Amino acid sequence: MMLPATASAFSARELATLVVEGLHLEDLDPQQLDLTAPLFDGGLNLDSLDVLEISLVIQQRYGVKLKADDPNNKAIFASLQSLADHVAAVLSARG
């Protein structure tokens, strides 16, 4: 799999597709997902195992490690958009 060269090559919609495929959520259309909906407690109703799966998929696809002990995880995993913003920021910081 190719890593995007810059953060501009990355989008929240692309992440939505990756999450739907990675978690095998066949009944969801990534193009129809609300990118600002909460990942937990409503929205997609994901659980901690789903977060691990998402983290693994992001690491494999983009080379971005999401650490379990990051104090910002609640904000990072608040929504697909916040997660995409975080991944884009990490990619951008790499240059």
Rosetta constraint file for C-alpha pairs under 8 A:
AtomPair CA 1 CA 61 HARMONIC 6.40 0.50
AtomPair CA 2 CA 61 HARMONIC 7.28 0.50
AtomPair CA 2 CA 62 HARMONIC 7.95 0.50
AtomPair CA 3 CA 61 HARMONIC 6.40 0.50
AtomPair CA 3 CA 62 HARMONIC 5.21 0.50
AtomPair CA 3 CA 63 HARMONIC 7.40 0.50
AtomPair CA 4 CA 9 HARMONIC 5.52 0.50
AtomPair CA 4 CA 10 HARMONIC 6.79 0.50
AtomPair CA 4 CA 62 HARMONIC 7.06 0.50
AtomPair CA 5 CA 9 HARMONIC 6.81 0.50
AtomPair CA 6 CA 10 HARMONIC 7.42 0.50
AtomPair CA 6 CA 91 HARMONIC 6.10 0.50
AtomPair CA 6 CA 92 HARMONIC 6.03 0.50
AtomPair CA 6 CA 95 HARMONIC 6.87 0.50
AtomPair CA 7 CA 87 HARMONIC 7.90 0.50
AtomPair CA 7 CA 88 HARMONIC 4.66 0.50
AtomPair CA 7 CA 89 HARMONIC 6.95 0.50
AtomPair CA 7 CA 90 HARMONIC 7.98 0.50
AtomPair CA 7 CA 91 HARMONIC 5.15 0.50
AtomPair CA 7 CA 92 HARMONIC 5.03 0.50
AtomPair CA 8 CA 88 HARMONIC 7.51 0.50
AtomPair CA 10 CA 14 HARMONIC 6.83 0.50
AtomPair CA 10 CA 15 HARMONIC 7.90 0.50
AtomPair CA 10 CA 84 HARMONIC 7.84 0.50
AtomPair CA 10 CA 88 HARMONIC 6.48 0.50
AtomPair CA 11 CA 15 HARMONIC 6.40 0.50
AtomPair CA 11 CA 84 HARMONIC 6.55 0.50
AtomPair CA 11 CA 88 HARMONIC 7.85 0.50
AtomPair CA 12 CA 16 HARMONIC 6.15 0.50
AtomPair CA 12 CA 35 HARMONIC 6.97 0.50
AtomPair CA 12 CA 80 HARMONIC 6.38 0.50
AtomPair CA 12 CA 81 HARMONIC 5.51 0.50
AtomPair CA 12 CA 83 HARMONIC 7.91 0.50
AtomPair CA 12 CA 84 HARMONIC 4.99 0.50
AtomPair CA 12 CA 85 HARMONIC 7.59 0.50
AtomPair CA 13 CA 17 HARMONIC 6.37 0.50
AtomPair CA 13 CA 30 HARMONIC 7.07 0.50
AtomPair CA 13 CA 31 HARMONIC 6.87 0.50
AtomPair CA 13 CA 35 HARMONIC 7.48 0.50
AtomPair CA 14 CA 18 HARMONIC 6.27 0.50
AtomPair CA 15 CA 19 HARMONIC 6.07 0.50
AtomPair CA 15 CA 80 HARMONIC 7.19 0.50
AtomPair CA 15 CA 84 HARMONIC 6.55 0.50
AtomPair CA 16 CA 20 HARMONIC 6.15 0.50
AtomPair CA 16 CA 30 HARMONIC 5.31 0.50
AtomPair CA 16 CA 31 HARMONIC 7.70 0.50
AtomPair CA 16 CA 33 HARMONIC 7.36 0.50
AtomPair CA 16 CA 35 HARMONIC 7.55 0.50
AtomPair CA 16 CA 80 HARMONIC 6.63 0.50
AtomPair CA 17 CA 21 HARMONIC 6.09 0.50
AtomPair CA 17 CA 30 HARMONIC 5.00 0.50
AtomPair CA 17 CA 31 HARMONIC 7.56 0.50
AtomPair CA 18 CA 22 HARMONIC 5.74 0.50
AtomPair CA 18 CA 57 HARMONIC 7.66 0.50
AtomPair CA 19 CA 23 HARMONIC 5.84 0.50
AtomPair CA 19 CA 54 HARMONIC 6.28 0.50
AtomPair CA 19 CA 57 HARMONIC 7.93 0.50
AtomPair CA 20 CA 24 HARMONIC 5.84 0.50
AtomPair CA 20 CA 25 HARMONIC 5.00 0.50
AtomPair CA 20 CA 26 HARMONIC 7.05 0.50
AtomPair CA 20 CA 28 HARMONIC 6.88 0.50
AtomPair CA 20 CA 29 HARMONIC 7.67 0.50
AtomPair CA 20 CA 30 HARMONIC 6.36 0.50
AtomPair CA 21 CA 25 HARMONIC 6.47 0.50
AtomPair CA 21 CA 26 HARMONIC 7.46 0.50
AtomPair CA 22 CA 53 HARMONIC 7.23 0.50
AtomPair CA 22 CA 54 HARMONIC 7.03 0.50
AtomPair CA 22 CA 57 HARMONIC 6.73 0.50
AtomPair CA 23 CA 50 HARMONIC 6.97 0.50
AtomPair CA 23 CA 53 HARMONIC 7.06 0.50
AtomPair CA 23 CA 54 HARMONIC 7.56 0.50
AtomPair CA 28 CA 32 HARMONIC 7.81 0.50
AtomPair CA 28 CA 33 HARMONIC 7.60 0.50
AtomPair CA 29 CA 33 HARMONIC 6.58 0.50
AtomPair CA 35 CA 79 HARMONIC 6.44 0.50
AtomPair CA 35 CA 80 HARMONIC 5.06 0.50
AtomPair CA 35 CA 81 HARMONIC 5.18 0.50
AtomPair CA 36 CA 79 HARMONIC 5.28 0.50
AtomPair CA 36 CA 80 HARMONIC 6.29 0.50
AtomPair CA 36 CA 81 HARMONIC 5.63 0.50
AtomPair CA 36 CA 82 HARMONIC 7.65 0.50
AtomPair CA 37 CA 42 HARMONIC 7.70 0.50
AtomPair CA 37 CA 43 HARMONIC 4.98 0.50
AtomPair CA 37 CA 44 HARMONIC 7.44 0.50
AtomPair CA 37 CA 79 HARMONIC 5.61 0.50
AtomPair CA 37 CA 80 HARMONIC 7.40 0.50
AtomPair CA 38 CA 42 HARMONIC 6.13 0.50
AtomPair CA 38 CA 43 HARMONIC 4.82 0.50
AtomPair CA 38 CA 44 HARMONIC 6.73 0.50
AtomPair CA 38 CA 45 HARMONIC 7.75 0.50
AtomPair CA 38 CA 78 HARMONIC 5.47 0.50
AtomPair CA 38 CA 79 HARMONIC 4.72 0.50
AtomPair CA 38 CA 80 HARMONIC 7.74 0.50
AtomPair CA 39 CA 43 HARMONIC 5.59 0.50
AtomPair CA 39 CA 44 HARMONIC 4.99 0.50
AtomPair CA 39 CA 45 HARMONIC 5.77 0.50
AtomPair CA 39 CA 46 HARMONIC 5.68 0.50
AtomPair CA 39 CA 77 HARMONIC 6.79 0.50
AtomPair CA 39 CA 78 HARMONIC 5.94 0.50
AtomPair CA 39 CA 79 HARMONIC 5.14 0.50
AtomPair CA 39 CA 80 HARMONIC 7.03 0.50
AtomPair CA 40 CA 44 HARMONIC 6.32 0.50
AtomPair CA 40 CA 45 HARMONIC 4.51 0.50
AtomPair CA 40 CA 46 HARMONIC 5.13 0.50
AtomPair CA 40 CA 47 HARMONIC 6.76 0.50
AtomPair CA 40 CA 78 HARMONIC 7.49 0.50
AtomPair CA 41 CA 45 HARMONIC 5.46 0.50
AtomPair CA 41 CA 46 HARMONIC 7.80 0.50
AtomPair CA 46 CA 50 HARMONIC 5.81 0.50
AtomPair CA 46 CA 51 HARMONIC 7.29 0.50
AtomPair CA 47 CA 51 HARMONIC 6.53 0.50
AtomPair CA 48 CA 52 HARMONIC 6.46 0.50
AtomPair CA 49 CA 53 HARMONIC 6.35 0.50
AtomPair CA 50 CA 54 HARMONIC 6.10 0.50
AtomPair CA 51 CA 55 HARMONIC 6.01 0.50
AtomPair CA 52 CA 56 HARMONIC 6.18 0.50
AtomPair CA 53 CA 57 HARMONIC 6.20 0.50
AtomPair CA 54 CA 58 HARMONIC 6.11 0.50
AtomPair CA 55 CA 59 HARMONIC 6.11 0.50
AtomPair CA 55 CA 65 HARMONIC 7.12 0.50
AtomPair CA 55 CA 66 HARMONIC 5.80 0.50
AtomPair CA 56 CA 60 HARMONIC 6.11 0.50
AtomPair CA 57 CA 61 HARMONIC 5.97 0.50
AtomPair CA 58 CA 62 HARMONIC 5.56 0.50
AtomPair CA 58 CA 63 HARMONIC 6.83 0.50
AtomPair CA 58 CA 64 HARMONIC 6.21 0.50
AtomPair CA 58 CA 65 HARMONIC 7.47 0.50
AtomPair CA 59 CA 63 HARMONIC 4.41 0.50
AtomPair CA 59 CA 64 HARMONIC 4.68 0.50
AtomPair CA 59 CA 65 HARMONIC 5.27 0.50
AtomPair CA 59 CA 66 HARMONIC 7.47 0.50
AtomPair CA 60 CA 64 HARMONIC 7.86 0.50
AtomPair CA 64 CA 87 HARMONIC 6.77 0.50
AtomPair CA 64 CA 90 HARMONIC 7.09 0.50
AtomPair CA 64 CA 91 HARMONIC 7.61 0.50
AtomPair CA 66 CA 70 HARMONIC 7.68 0.50
AtomPair CA 68 CA 73 HARMONIC 7.52 0.50
AtomPair CA 69 CA 73 HARMONIC 7.78 0.50
AtomPair CA 72 CA 76 HARMONIC 6.03 0.50
AtomPair CA 73 CA 77 HARMONIC 5.78 0.50
AtomPair CA 74 CA 78 HARMONIC 5.90 0.50
AtomPair CA 75 CA 82 HARMONIC 7.02 0.50
AtomPair CA 76 CA 82 HARMONIC 5.45 0.50
AtomPair CA 76 CA 83 HARMONIC 5.04 0.50
AtomPair CA 76 CA 86 HARMONIC 6.34 0.50
AtomPair CA 77 CA 82 HARMONIC 6.50 0.50
AtomPair CA 77 CA 83 HARMONIC 5.46 0.50
AtomPair CA 78 CA 82 HARMONIC 6.15 0.50
AtomPair CA 78 CA 83 HARMONIC 7.23 0.50
AtomPair CA 79 CA 83 HARMONIC 6.19 0.50
AtomPair CA 80 CA 84 HARMONIC 5.98 0.50
AtomPair CA 81 CA 85 HARMONIC 6.03 0.50
AtomPair CA 82 CA 86 HARMONIC 6.21 0.50
AtomPair CA 83 CA 87 HARMONIC 6.28 0.50
AtomPair CA 84 CA 88 HARMONIC 5.98 0.50
AtomPair CA 85 CA 89 HARMONIC 6.08 0.50
AtomPair CA 86 CA 90 HARMONIC 6.30 0.50
AtomPair CA 87 CA 91 HARMONIC 6.17 0.50
AtomPair CA 88 CA 92 HARMONIC 5.94 0.50
AtomPair CA 89 CA 93 HARMONIC 6.06 0.50
AtomPair CA 90 CA 94 HARMONIC 6.53 0.50
AtomPair CA 91 CA 95 HARMONIC 6.93 0.50
